[in-house]
Amino acid sequence: MAESGQGRIVAELGRPETPEETAARKAKNSREYRERKTTRNLVYALVASLAVVLVIVLAVPRSNDPMHPDIDVAAIAEQAQAGSDEPLAVPELPEGWSANAAELRRSQTDGITSWYTGYLTPSDEFIGLSQGLDANATWSAELLARTLATGTVQIDGVDWTIYDNRDSTDDVGNARYGLTTESGSTVFVLIGTASDAEFATLASAIADTVEAQR
């Protein structure tokens, strides 16, 4: 291609460009340049984003610890036992169970002291065990969201009262299902979202503690 006094001679045309063709050619070249630049910028941005994600992934510390903590109930109970003359329940549970809480609690309403342990079941449901020391009916009623008994069941020689609120539309908190029994001046309350079989497993595991306080 060559330039002449009349304009740029284009080989394809065999003549000089008209002003309109020159403007159109320059506009096309400018547009293609911008498109190539935009594409390059997008590629650079994508590469940069992937690099940032990779750095974050590599920087996050890895842990082999379970998502739910497994509390050493026996060790905590040994320390807490100094504050109680009655043996605290420390159930031996099958594989797949884990404890996420263990502590002595004191009711703000009536001053009742209780030994509380929380358990996650193999089906990833929850059961809370509360052992009320010198407890009364008001204390257990609060835990059971003041719901009514629906039946009874005997588990390993211990008679339990059932509170089945699974079909209730009321807000009963964790008391979707509950079991309660009295042994001397101690009241045992199990509440949670687990299955009947899992409740029975926990109730069976504390049967000796219940019987020891009669």
N, CA, C and O of each residue as an XYZ file, in Angstrom:
856
protein
N       0.832     -1.182      0.000
C       0.000      0.000      0.000
C       0.871      1.237      0.000
O       1.942      1.229      0.606
N       0.446      2.298     -0.661
C       1.235      3.533     -0.731
C       0.300      4.706     -0.613
O      -0.901      4.624     -0.870
N       0.906      5.802     -0.212
C       0.141      7.034     -0.081
C       0.376      7.881     -1.334
O       1.478      7.848     -1.882
N      -0.597      8.622     -1.796
C      -0.474      9.568     -2.903
C      -1.022     10.896     -2.442
O      -1.549     11.023     -1.337
N      -0.897     11.840     -3.267
C      -1.397     13.155     -2.916
C      -2.891     13.155     -2.763
O      -3.475     14.033     -2.127
N      -3.519     12.120     -3.377
C      -4.972     12.062     -3.295
C      -5.449     11.188     -2.144
O      -6.650     11.078     -1.896
N      -4.506     10.568     -1.445
C      -4.898      9.697     -0.333
C      -4.165      8.385     -0.395
O      -3.352      8.170     -1.294
N      -4.432      7.516      0.527
C      -3.759      6.219      0.652
C      -4.296      5.292     -0.432
O      -5.502      5.071     -0.543
N      -3.335      4.734     -1.263
C      -3.749      3.804     -2.318
C      -3.864      2.417     -1.716
O      -2.914      1.909     -1.121
N      -5.008      1.818     -1.868
C      -5.271      0.490     -1.329
C      -5.198     -0.506     -2.464
O      -5.886     -0.356     -3.474
N      -4.339     -1.559     -2.300
C      -4.124     -2.537     -3.367
C      -5.422     -3.219     -3.751
O      -5.694     -3.463     -4.926
N      -6.236     -3.529     -2.715
C      -7.489     -4.232     -3.011
C      -8.431     -3.390     -3.869
O      -9.214     -3.906     -4.667
N      -8.326     -2.081     -3.675
C      -9.209     -1.193     -4.417
C      -8.579     -0.724     -5.735
O      -9.281     -0.439     -6.705
N      -7.227     -0.651     -5.750
C      -6.532     -0.155     -6.947
C      -6.693      1.334     -7.118
O      -6.512      1.865     -8.214
N      -7.032      2.009     -6.042
C      -7.228      3.450     -6.103
C      -7.059      4.017     -4.696
O      -7.036      3.269     -3.719
N      -6.941      5.326     -4.598
C      -6.829      5.937     -3.270
C      -8.145      5.774     -2.482
O      -9.230      5.717     -3.061
N      -8.016      5.700     -1.145
C      -9.200      5.629     -0.279
C      -9.937      6.949     -0.305
O      -9.342      8.023     -0.401
N     -11.213      6.841     -0.219
C     -12.004      8.051     -0.029
C     -11.942      8.427      1.452
O     -11.620      7.581      2.286
N     -12.239      9.654      1.784
C     -12.239     10.047      3.204
C     -13.153      9.155      4.049
O     -12.845      8.843      5.199
N     -14.281      8.750      3.458
C     -15.183      7.894      4.215
C     -14.565      6.538      4.479
O     -14.701      5.998      5.577
N     -13.869      5.964      3.462
C     -13.225      4.657      3.634
C     -12.078      4.741      4.630
O     -11.856      3.809      5.403
N     -11.359      5.833      4.615
C     -10.264      6.022      5.581
C     -10.809      6.071      7.000
O     -10.262      5.440      7.905
N     -11.885      6.818      7.192
C     -12.500      6.925      8.516
C     -13.017      5.567      8.981
O     -12.865      5.199     10.146
N     -13.641      4.813      8.039
C     -14.176      3.502      8.387
C     -13.053      2.539      8.746
O     -13.181      1.756      9.687
N     -11.911      2.596      7.973
C     -10.784      1.708      8.266
C     -10.196      2.008      9.633
O      -9.897      1.091     10.397
N     -10.032      3.266      9.939
C      -9.448      3.639     11.232
C     -10.384      3.265     12.396
O      -9.940      2.838     13.462
N     -11.690      3.440     12.156
C     -12.647      3.077     13.194
C     -12.625      1.569     13.450
O     -12.721      1.117     14.591
N     -12.493      0.788     12.343
C     -12.438     -0.672     12.480
C     -11.181     -1.091     13.224
O     -11.232     -1.926     14.127
N     -10.038     -0.498     12.832
C      -8.779     -0.843     13.504
C      -8.833     -0.497     14.999
O      -8.353     -1.246     15.850
N      -9.431      0.657     15.284
C      -9.532      1.093     16.683
C     -10.426      0.138     17.478
O     -10.123     -0.220     18.616
N     -11.547     -0.269     16.841
C     -12.469     -1.181     17.518
C     -11.811     -2.533     17.771
O     -11.945     -3.079     18.866
N     -11.104     -3.089     16.786
C     -10.434     -4.378     16.948
C      -9.343     -4.301     18.013
O      -9.128     -5.258     18.757
N      -8.665     -3.175     18.085
C      -7.625     -3.000     19.107
C      -8.237     -3.013     20.506
O      -7.733     -3.658     21.425
N      -9.353     -2.270     20.632
C     -10.015     -2.238     21.942
C     -10.522     -3.627     22.346
O     -10.431     -4.006     23.514
N     -11.060     -4.390     21.370
C     -11.564     -5.725     21.669
C     -10.439     -6.650     22.107
O     -10.586     -7.421     23.056
N      -9.290     -6.563     21.391
C      -8.152     -7.401     21.781
C      -7.651     -7.030     23.173
O      -7.294     -7.894     23.973
N      -7.632     -5.715     23.444
C      -7.167     -5.252     24.751
C      -8.117     -5.695     25.859
O      -7.677     -6.097     26.935
N      -9.425     -5.619     25.592
C     -10.419     -6.038     26.582
C     -10.286     -7.531     26.875
O     -10.346     -7.948     28.032
N     -10.105     -8.335     25.824
C      -9.950     -9.777     26.005
C      -8.718    -10.096     26.844
O      -8.764    -10.937     27.741
N      -7.602     -9.403     26.533
C      -6.371     -9.625     27.305
C      -6.584     -9.257     28.769
O      -6.135     -9.959     29.675
N      -7.285     -8.130     28.981
C      -7.528     -7.689     30.364
C      -8.378     -8.707     31.137
O      -8.133     -8.973     32.314
N      -9.380     -9.269     30.450
C     -10.212    -10.277     31.096
C      -9.405    -11.516     31.464
O      -9.570    -12.075     32.548
N      -8.538    -11.938     30.561
C      -7.693    -13.106     30.828
C      -6.774    -12.832     32.008
O      -6.622    -13.671     32.896
N      -6.148    -11.623     32.011
C      -5.255    -11.267     33.124
C      -6.028    -11.249     34.452
O      -5.529    -11.721     35.474
N      -7.261    -10.695     34.423
C      -8.065    -10.606     35.645
C      -8.434    -11.994     36.153
O      -8.418    -12.253     37.356
N      -8.771    -12.894     35.205
C      -9.127    -14.254     35.596
C      -7.935    -14.974     36.212
O      -8.078    -15.654     37.228
N      -6.771    -14.830     35.608
C      -5.554    -15.462     36.135
C      -5.236    -14.916     37.522
O      -4.867    -15.664     38.427
N      -5.384    -13.595     37.676
C      -5.110    -12.974     38.975
C      -6.079    -13.479     40.046
O      -5.675    -13.735     41.180
N      -7.373    -13.623     39.681
C      -8.373    -14.114     40.637
C      -8.073    -15.540     41.069
O      -8.170    -15.877     42.249
N      -7.706    -16.374     40.103
C      -7.370    -17.753     40.428
C      -6.149    -17.822     41.337
O      -6.074    -18.666     42.230
N      -5.199    -16.932     41.102
C      -3.992    -16.902     41.942
C      -4.345    -16.526     43.377
O      -3.814    -17.098     44.328
N      -5.260    -15.541     43.522
C      -5.678    -15.127     44.875
C      -6.388    -16.267     45.589
O      -6.143    -16.518     46.769
N      -7.275    -16.962     44.865
C      -7.996    -18.087     45.465
C      -7.018    -19.175     45.898
O      -7.164    -19.750     46.977
N      -6.033    -19.457     45.066
C      -5.044    -20.474     45.390
C      -4.269    -20.105     46.650
O      -4.021    -20.956     47.504
N      -3.888    -18.831     46.765
C      -3.158    -18.372     47.948
C      -4.005    -18.536     49.199
O      -3.509    -18.976     50.237
N      -5.307    -18.174     49.100
C      -6.201    -18.289     50.254
C      -6.344    -19.750     50.666
O      -6.278    -20.071     51.853
N      -6.541    -20.642     49.683
C      -6.705    -22.067     49.984
C      -5.465    -22.620     50.664
O      -5.566    -23.378     51.629
N      -4.291    -22.241     50.161
C      -3.050    -22.735     50.743
C      -2.781    -22.140     52.115
O      -2.116    -22.755     52.949
N      -3.308    -20.926     52.347
C      -3.028    -20.243     53.611
C      -3.933    -20.701     54.745
O      -3.573    -20.570     55.914
N      -5.124    -21.245     54.407
C      -6.055    -21.676     55.460
C      -5.482    -22.892     56.164
O      -5.164    -23.887     55.514
N      -5.343    -22.829     57.490
C      -4.773    -23.971     58.217
C      -5.689    -25.176     58.170
O      -6.909    -25.045     58.266
N      -5.101    -26.343     58.024
C      -5.853    -27.583     58.001
C      -5.830    -28.222     59.387
O      -4.861    -28.090     60.134
N      -6.905    -28.908     59.708
C      -6.976    -29.567     61.011
C      -7.638    -30.920     60.858
O      -8.596    -31.074     60.100
N      -7.125    -31.892     61.578
C      -7.723    -33.216     61.582
C      -8.725    -33.388     62.716
O      -9.293    -34.464     62.900
N      -8.934    -32.306     63.481
C      -9.867    -32.371     64.595
C     -11.294    -32.450     64.069
O     -11.584    -31.873     63.020
N     -12.203    -33.151     64.766
C     -13.603    -33.235     64.319
C     -14.281    -31.880     64.410
O     -13.872    -31.013     65.181
N     -15.330    -31.712     63.605
C     -16.062    -30.456     63.610
C     -16.709    -30.201     64.965
O     -16.818    -29.055     65.401
N     -17.140    -31.278     65.634
C     -17.761    -31.135     66.943
C     -16.768    -31.567     68.009
O     -16.166    -32.633     67.882
N     -16.580    -30.777     69.050
C     -15.644    -31.174     70.103
C     -16.168    -32.376     70.862
O     -17.374    -32.497     71.079
N     -15.270    -33.270     71.270
C     -15.643    -34.422     72.075
C     -15.128    -34.179     73.486
O     -13.946    -34.377     73.768
N     -16.017    -33.749     74.365
C     -15.652    -33.387     75.725
C     -15.363    -34.647     76.548
O     -16.041    -35.663     76.395
N     -14.355    -34.571     77.417
C     -14.041    -35.672     78.327
C     -14.955    -35.551     79.544
O     -14.609    -34.910     80.536
N     -16.124    -36.177     79.452
C     -17.129    -36.059     80.504
C     -16.614    -36.619     81.821
O     -16.841    -36.025     82.875
N     -15.922    -37.755     81.775
C     -15.440    -38.391     83.003
C     -14.483    -37.476     83.761
O     -14.557    -37.370     84.985
N     -13.586    -36.818     83.032
C     -12.614    -35.940     83.684
C     -13.293    -34.739     84.325
O     -12.935    -34.341     85.434
N     -14.271    -34.158     83.635
C     -14.973    -32.991     84.178
C     -15.850    -33.412     85.358
O     -15.958    -32.690     86.349
N     -16.475    -34.586     85.243
C     -17.319    -35.080     86.334
C     -16.491    -35.327     87.592
O     -16.961    -35.077     88.703
N     -15.275    -35.811     87.426
C     -14.400    -36.059     88.572
C     -14.120    -34.766     89.336
O     -14.074    -34.761     90.566
N     -13.934    -33.671     88.595
C     -13.708    -32.376     89.238
C     -15.001    -31.850     89.866
O     -14.988    -31.294     90.964
N     -16.122    -32.035     89.151
C     -17.402    -31.512     89.633
C     -17.944    -32.313     90.812
O     -18.749    -31.805     91.593
N     -17.509    -33.556     90.944
C     -18.036    -34.410     91.992
C     -17.790    -33.844     93.390
O     -18.515    -34.171     94.330
N     -16.774    -33.000     93.528
C     -16.473    -32.397     94.827
C     -17.636    -31.541     95.328
O     -17.772    -31.304     96.529
N     -18.460    -31.087     94.413
C     -19.590    -30.241     94.799
C     -20.881    -31.005     94.980
O     -21.937    -30.392     95.132
N     -20.830    -32.340     94.968
C     -22.054    -33.132     95.103
C     -21.773    -34.402     95.893
O     -20.743    -35.049     95.700
N     -22.703    -34.756     96.790
C     -22.606    -36.007     97.535
C     -23.190    -37.175     96.740
O     -22.980    -38.336     97.089
N     -23.917    -36.863     95.679
C     -24.539    -37.882     94.852
C     -23.675    -38.159     93.630
O     -23.103    -37.229     93.062
N     -23.568    -39.423     93.213
C     -22.739    -39.747     92.045
C     -23.295    -39.102     90.778
O     -24.490    -39.187     90.494
N     -22.417    -38.465     90.031
C     -22.830    -37.808     88.789
C     -22.810    -38.814     87.647
O     -21.928    -39.669     87.571
N     -23.783    -38.701     86.771
C     -23.919    -39.648     85.661
C     -22.816    -39.437     84.623
O     -22.646    -38.341     84.089
N     -22.075    -40.507     84.350
C     -21.048    -40.484     83.307
C     -21.279    -41.715     82.430
O     -20.627    -42.740     82.624
N     -22.184    -41.628     81.484
C     -22.542    -42.801     80.669
C     -21.417    -43.248     79.738
O     -20.706    -42.433     79.149
N     -21.280    -44.561     79.627
C     -20.371    -45.134     78.637
C     -21.197    -45.456     77.400
O     -22.052    -46.342     77.419
N     -20.929    -44.726     76.332
C     -21.764    -44.821     75.129
C     -21.016    -45.499     73.987
O     -19.786    -45.464     73.945
N     -21.743    -46.111     73.067
C     -21.106    -46.803     71.934
C     -20.371    -45.833     71.005
O     -20.501    -44.614     71.117
N     -19.608    -46.405     70.100
C     -18.900    -45.606     69.101
C     -19.903    -44.811     68.271
O     -20.984    -45.305     67.948
N     -19.544    -43.598     67.934
C     -20.428    -42.736     67.145
C     -21.070    -41.648     67.976
O     -21.607    -40.682     67.432
N     -21.021    -41.796     69.304
C     -21.533    -40.761     70.197
C     -20.394    -39.830     70.586
O     -19.239    -40.248     70.662
N     -20.723    -38.566     70.833
C     -19.721    -37.617     71.330
C     -20.403    -36.611     72.242
O     -21.588    -36.312     72.095
N     -19.631    -36.098     73.183
C     -20.159    -35.100     74.121
C     -19.671    -33.721     73.723
O     -18.496    -33.543     73.401
N     -20.571    -32.739     73.744
C     -20.166    -31.371     73.398
C     -20.302    -30.404     74.566
O     -20.055    -29.207     74.416
N     -20.700    -30.925     75.746
C     -20.805    -30.058     76.932
C     -20.857    -30.916     78.178
O     -21.404    -32.019     78.159
N     -20.286    -30.410     79.263
C     -20.352    -31.081     80.564
C     -20.054    -30.033     81.622
O     -18.971    -29.449     81.639
N     -21.022    -29.794     82.511
C     -20.827    -28.745     83.508
C     -21.902    -28.821     84.593
O     -22.976    -29.387     84.391
N     -21.582    -28.239     85.745
C     -22.584    -28.048     86.784
C     -23.308    -26.748     86.500
O     -22.688    -25.731     86.190
N     -24.630    -26.792     86.610
C     -25.434    -25.595     86.366
C     -26.268    -25.283     87.609
O     -26.592    -26.165     88.406
N     -26.602    -24.004     87.745
C     -27.457    -23.596     88.857
C     -28.636    -22.796     88.306
O     -28.451    -21.781     87.634
N     -29.835    -23.262     88.596
C     -31.042    -22.615     88.094
C     -31.215    -21.246     88.727
O     -31.127    -21.102     89.946
N     -31.461    -20.240     87.894
C     -31.692    -18.886     88.379
C     -33.074    -18.752     89.019
O     -33.321    -17.829     89.796
N     -33.972    -19.680     88.684
C     -35.349    -19.597     89.193
C     -35.466    -20.107     90.625
O     -36.000    -19.424     91.499
N     -34.956    -21.327     90.853
C     -35.139    -21.922     92.187
C     -33.837    -22.371     92.841
O     -33.863    -23.019     93.888
N     -32.707    -22.036     92.240
C     -31.419    -22.353     92.857
C     -31.030    -23.816     92.810
O     -30.117    -24.228     93.526
N     -31.706    -24.626     91.976
C     -31.384    -26.046     91.867
C     -30.059    -26.218     91.129
O     -29.846    -25.627     90.070
N     -29.169    -27.035     91.698
C     -27.911    -27.361     91.033
C     -28.103    -28.644     90.234
O     -28.686    -29.610     90.726
N     -27.616    -28.646     89.020
C     -27.755    -29.839     88.182
C     -26.453    -30.123     87.445
O     -25.669    -29.222     87.148
N     -26.254    -31.390     87.164
C     -25.118    -31.848     86.353
C     -25.643    -32.017     84.935
O     -26.538    -32.825     84.688
N     -25.075    -31.242     83.996
C     -25.566    -31.240     82.613
C     -24.498    -31.784     81.670
O     -23.331    -31.401     81.753
N     -24.904    -32.676     80.777
C     -24.036    -33.140     79.697
C     -24.837    -33.158     78.400
O     -25.999    -33.565     78.384
N     -24.215    -32.719     77.328
C     -24.873    -32.702     76.021
C     -24.207    -33.692     75.091
O     -22.981    -33.792     75.061
N     -25.004    -34.423     74.333
C     -24.466    -35.465     73.465
C     -24.971    -35.330     72.025
O     -26.127    -34.985     71.780
N     -24.069    -35.613     71.086
C     -24.424    -35.730     69.675
C     -24.467    -37.211     69.361
O     -23.521    -37.944     69.651
N     -25.557    -37.646     68.771
C     -25.785    -39.064     68.522
C     -25.194    -39.495     67.181
O     -24.793    -38.646     66.385
N     -25.134    -40.796     66.921
C     -24.611    -41.272     65.622
C     -25.381    -40.724     64.429
O     -24.825    -40.608     63.337
N     -26.656    -40.385     64.621
C     -27.454    -39.822     63.516
C     -27.346    -38.300     63.474
O     -28.115    -37.639     62.777
N     -26.387    -37.743     64.222
C     -26.132    -36.313     64.270
C     -27.309    -35.538     64.862
O     -27.571    -34.397     64.482
N     -28.010    -36.174     65.796
C     -29.056    -35.500     66.546
C     -28.522    -35.172     67.942
O     -27.359    -35.437     68.245
N     -29.376    -34.597     68.783
C     -28.922    -34.094     70.077
C     -29.768    -34.631     71.223
O     -30.988    -34.761     71.119
N     -29.069    -34.944     72.339
C     -29.755    -35.269     73.595
C     -29.012    -34.564     74.727
O     -27.794    -34.684     74.860
N     -29.766    -33.832     75.533
C     -29.196    -33.212     76.715
C     -29.608    -33.993     77.948
O     -30.785    -34.306     78.122
N     -28.639    -34.311     78.813
C     -28.915    -35.027     80.054
C     -28.728    -34.065     81.221
O     -27.640    -33.525     81.424
N     -29.792    -33.857     81.981
C     -29.726    -33.009     83.165
C     -30.046    -33.855     84.392
O     -31.083    -34.517     84.456
N     -29.140    -33.822     85.360
C     -29.316    -34.554     86.605
C     -29.501    -33.532     87.718
O     -28.534    -32.952     88.212
N     -30.758    -33.318     88.107
C     -31.068    -32.309     89.114
C     -30.844    -32.834     90.520
O     -31.452    -33.829     90.915
N     -29.982    -32.179     91.276
C     -29.658    -32.591     92.638
C     -30.610    -31.902     93.607
O     -30.687    -30.674     93.640
N     -31.340    -32.699     94.401
C     -32.382    -32.144     95.270
C     -33.353    -31.303     94.454
O     -33.734    -30.202     94.852
N     -33.744    -31.842     93.311
C     -34.598    -31.093     92.381
C     -36.068    -31.223     92.754
O     -36.446    -32.034     93.600
N     -36.886    -30.403     92.100
C     -38.330    -30.443     92.320
C     -39.061    -30.466     90.991
O     -38.439    -30.400     89.930
N     -40.370    -30.558     91.050
C     -41.186    -30.665     89.839
C     -41.090    -29.419     88.970
O     -41.146    -29.508     87.744
N     -40.945    -28.262     89.602
C     -40.850    -27.012     88.831
C     -39.598    -27.007     87.966
O     -39.630    -26.582     86.811
N     -38.509    -27.478     88.529
C     -37.236    -27.515     87.781
C     -37.355    -28.379     86.529
O     -36.971    -27.951     85.441
N     -37.881    -29.584     86.675
C     -38.007    -30.473     85.520
C     -39.042    -29.960     84.521
O     -38.877    -30.139     83.315
N     -40.102    -29.328     85.011
C     -41.130    -28.790     84.113
C     -40.560    -27.704     83.212
O     -40.938    -27.596     82.045
N     -39.649    -26.897     83.754
C     -39.019    -25.850     82.947
C     -38.202    -26.466     81.815
O     -38.256    -25.994     80.679
N     -37.447    -27.516     82.122
C     -36.644    -28.180     81.094
C     -37.521    -28.779     80.004
O     -37.147    -28.791     78.832
N     -38.675    -29.269     80.391
C     -39.590    -29.933     79.454
C     -40.574    -28.968     78.811
O     -41.590    -29.379     78.250
N     -40.254    -27.656     78.901
C     -41.084    -26.609     78.285
C     -42.531    -26.674     78.755
O     -43.453    -26.308     78.027
N     -42.715    -27.150     79.995
C     -44.046    -27.249     80.612
C     -45.038    -28.024     79.748
O     -46.229    -27.714     79.722
N     -44.537    -29.024     79.048
C     -45.416    -29.885     78.254
C     -45.946    -31.018     79.117
O     -45.483    -31.223     80.239
N     -46.923    -31.756     78.587
C     -47.585    -32.817     79.337
C     -47.001    -34.187     78.987
O     -46.559    -34.420     77.862
N     -47.008    -35.081     79.967
C     -46.535    -36.445     79.751
C     -47.442    -37.159     78.749
O     -48.651    -36.931     78.712
N     -46.835    -38.026     77.942
C     -47.605    -38.743     76.918
C     -47.539    -40.254     77.085
O     -48.155    -40.984     76.309
N     -46.804    -40.737     78.084
C     -46.705    -42.180     78.276
C     -45.580    -42.542     79.211
O     -44.957    -41.671     79.818
N     -45.322    -43.830     79.326
C     -44.222    -44.324     80.158
C     -43.500    -45.437     79.421
O     -44.045    -46.051     78.504
N     -42.253    -45.689     79.837
C     -41.476    -46.779     79.258
C     -40.477    -47.255     80.307
O     -39.978    -46.459     81.102
N     -40.190    -48.547     80.304
C     -39.184    -49.079     81.219
C     -37.936    -49.439     80.423
O     -38.013    -50.167     79.433
N     -36.798    -48.932     80.855
C     -35.526    -49.171     80.174
C     -34.522    -49.682     81.195
O     -34.151    -48.969     82.127
N     -34.092    -50.906     81.015
C     -33.144    -51.544     81.938
C     -33.587    -51.439     83.389
O     -32.786    -51.136     84.273
N     -34.860    -51.692     83.623
C     -35.379    -51.705     84.977
C     -35.760    -50.361     85.551
O     -36.258    -50.290     86.675
N     -35.536    -49.297     84.809
C     -35.877    -47.941     85.269
C     -37.136    -47.467     84.551
O     -37.222    -47.541     83.326
N     -38.108    -46.983     85.313
C     -39.340    -46.452     84.727
C     -39.158    -44.973     84.375
O     -38.798    -44.156     85.222
N     -39.416    -44.653     83.108
C     -39.279    -43.275     82.621
C     -40.645    -42.763     82.164
O     -41.455    -43.519     81.628
N     -40.887    -41.482     82.383
C     -42.076    -40.820     81.854
C     -41.712    -40.163     80.529
O     -40.682    -39.499     80.418
N     -42.566    -40.353     79.524
C     -42.293    -39.851     78.168
C     -42.986    -38.513     77.935
O     -44.124    -38.305     78.355
N     -42.278    -37.610     77.258
C     -42.839    -36.333     76.812
C     -42.539    -36.216     75.314
O     -41.469    -35.754     74.915
N     -43.493    -36.639     74.505
C     -43.301    -36.654     73.050
C     -43.997    -35.443     72.426
O     -45.223    -35.408     72.317
N     -43.203    -34.457     72.021
C     -43.742    -33.218     71.435
C     -43.345    -33.062     69.968
O     -43.364    -31.956     69.428
N     -42.991    -34.162     69.338
C     -42.491    -34.085     67.957
C     -43.532    -33.563     66.981
O     -43.186    -32.925     65.986
N     -44.802    -33.828     67.256
C     -45.860    -33.371     66.344
C     -46.459    -32.031     66.770
O     -47.381    -31.525     66.129
N     -45.935    -31.465     67.842
C     -46.491    -30.201     68.334
C     -46.015    -29.029     67.479
O     -44.883    -29.013     66.997
N     -46.894    -28.058     67.303
C     -46.526    -26.843     66.577
C     -46.053    -25.749     67.531
O     -45.686    -24.655     67.100
N     -46.063    -26.052     68.834
C     -45.609    -25.079     69.829
C     -44.086    -24.994     69.827
O     -43.392    -25.930     69.430
N     -43.589    -23.852     70.280
C     -42.149    -23.676     70.397
C     -41.693    -24.312     71.711
O     -41.839    -23.720     72.780
N     -41.143    -25.517     71.619
C     -40.706    -26.230     72.823
C     -39.194    -26.340     72.901
O     -38.665    -27.098     73.713
N     -38.498    -25.588     72.063
C     -37.035    -25.611     72.091
C     -36.491    -26.997     71.810
O     -36.898    -27.652     70.851
N     -35.557    -27.448     72.660
C     -34.959    -28.774     72.488
C     -35.843    -29.897     73.005
O     -35.519    -31.070     72.822
N     -36.945    -29.558     73.642
C     -37.802    -30.585     74.240
C     -38.751    -31.201     73.218
O     -39.946    -31.341     73.478
N     -38.215    -31.570     72.051
C     -39.055    -32.249     71.063
C     -39.444    -33.629     71.573
O     -40.523    -34.139     71.274
N     -38.542    -34.222     72.350
C     -38.828    -35.511     72.962
C     -38.102    -35.527     74.301
O     -36.981    -35.029     74.405
N     -38.731    -36.094     75.319
C     -38.105    -36.099     76.630
C     -38.428    -37.338     77.429
O     -39.476    -37.960     77.249
N     -37.502    -37.693     78.325
C     -37.703    -38.768     79.286
C     -37.309    -38.229     80.650
O     -36.330    -37.491     80.766
N     -38.060    -38.587     81.682
C     -37.704    -38.134     83.020
C     -37.991    -39.232     84.038
O     -38.953    -39.987     83.899
N     -37.140    -39.310     85.064
C     -37.339    -40.266     86.145
C     -36.765    -39.688     87.425
O     -35.844    -38.872     87.395
N     -37.319    -40.120     88.548
C     -36.855    -39.663     89.853
C     -36.153    -40.805     90.574
O     -36.558    -41.963     90.475
N     -35.103    -40.463     91.296
C     -34.367    -41.450     92.071
C     -33.931    -40.780     93.361
O     -32.980    -39.998     93.369
N     -34.632    -41.086     94.466
C     -34.372    -40.384     95.709
C     -34.717    -38.919     95.540
O     -35.818    -38.579     95.108
N     -33.769    -38.045     95.883
C     -33.993    -36.604     95.722
C     -33.469    -36.081     94.394
O     -33.461    -34.873     94.154
N     -33.032    -36.991     93.534
C     -32.457    -36.605     92.241
C     -33.466    -36.846     91.122
O     -34.171    -37.855     91.111
N     -33.523    -35.905     90.183
C     -34.397    -36.046     89.012
C     -33.517    -36.058     87.765
O     -32.667    -35.185     87.587
N     -33.727    -37.045     86.913
C     -32.990    -37.151     85.651
C     -33.927    -36.758     84.513
O     -35.051    -37.252     84.422
N     -33.453    -35.868     83.652
C     -34.255    -35.419     82.508
C     -33.422    -35.531     81.240
O     -32.321    -34.987     81.163
N     -33.949    -36.234     80.255
C     -33.323    -36.312     78.934
C     -34.224    -35.579     77.947
O     -35.417    -35.874     77.869
N     -33.678    -34.638     77.199
C     -34.466    -33.956     76.172
C     -33.628    -33.814     74.909
O     -32.399    -33.762     74.971
N     -34.301    -33.752     73.763
C     -33.556    -33.551     72.527
C     -34.340    -33.913     71.287
O     -35.570    -33.950     71.286
N     -33.587    -34.182     70.221
C     -34.178    -34.404     68.906
C     -33.874    -35.788     68.358
O     -34.213    -36.086     67.213
N     -33.243    -36.635     69.156
C     -32.820    -37.952     68.689
C     -34.001    -38.911     68.575
O     -35.134    -38.577     68.921
N     -33.706    -40.106     68.084
C     -34.738    -41.139     67.927
C     -35.026    -41.821     69.260
O     -34.272    -41.668     70.220
N     -36.120    -42.573     69.312
C     -36.456    -43.333     70.516
C     -35.312    -44.275     70.888
O     -34.963    -44.403     72.062
N     -34.733    -44.932     69.886
C     -33.664    -45.900     70.145
C     -32.437    -45.221     70.747
O     -31.794    -45.780     71.635
N     -32.109    -44.022     70.270
C     -30.947    -43.311     70.806
C     -31.215    -42.818     72.230
O     -30.321    -42.829     73.076
N     -32.449    -42.386     72.485
C     -32.807    -42.020     73.861
C     -32.678    -43.244     74.771
O     -32.189    -43.141     75.896
N     -33.117    -44.395     74.278
C     -33.043    -45.616     75.070
C     -31.590    -45.997     75.349
O     -31.271    -46.488     76.431
N     -30.717    -45.772     74.378
C     -29.295    -46.077     74.566
C     -28.708    -45.243     75.695
O     -27.982    -45.764     76.542
N     -29.019    -43.946     75.710
C     -28.494    -43.076     76.766
C     -29.129    -43.412     78.113
O     -28.440    -43.444     79.133
N     -30.435    -43.661     78.122
C     -31.118    -44.009     79.372
C     -30.544    -45.292     79.954
O     -30.363    -45.407     81.167
N     -30.261    -46.248     79.092
C     -29.687    -47.512     79.540
C     -28.290    -47.311     80.118
O     -27.901    -47.983     81.074
N     -27.535    -46.375     79.527
C     -26.158    -46.134     79.961
C     -26.077    -45.504     81.325
O     -25.030    -45.577     81.969
N     -27.175    -44.869     81.804
C     -27.136    -44.243     83.131
C     -28.023    -44.993     84.136
O     -28.263    -44.509     85.242
N     -28.509    -46.190     83.737
C     -29.413    -46.949     84.614
C     -28.770    -47.259     85.957
O     -29.433    -47.173     86.991
N     -27.487    -47.620     85.961
C     -26.806    -47.944     87.214
C     -26.729    -46.723     88.131
O     -26.892    -46.847     89.345
N     -26.478    -45.527     87.545
C     -26.417    -44.305     88.346
C     -27.776    -43.989     88.940
O     -27.865    -43.570     90.094
N     -28.834    -44.183     88.168
C     -30.187    -43.940     88.654
C     -30.497    -44.870     89.811
O     -30.988    -44.431     90.851
N     -30.214    -46.147     89.637
C     -30.531    -47.147     90.668
C     -29.703    -46.900     91.936
O     -30.177    -47.173     93.039
N     -28.485    -46.395     91.797
C     -27.611    -46.198     92.953
C     -28.133    -45.112     93.894
O     -27.711    -45.038     95.048
N     -29.037    -44.280     93.413
C     -29.511    -43.173     94.242
C     -30.896    -43.415     94.831
O     -31.486    -42.518     95.434
N     -31.408    -44.619     94.658
C     -32.742    -44.924     95.213
C     -32.638    -45.157     96.731
O     -33.647    -45.425     97.385
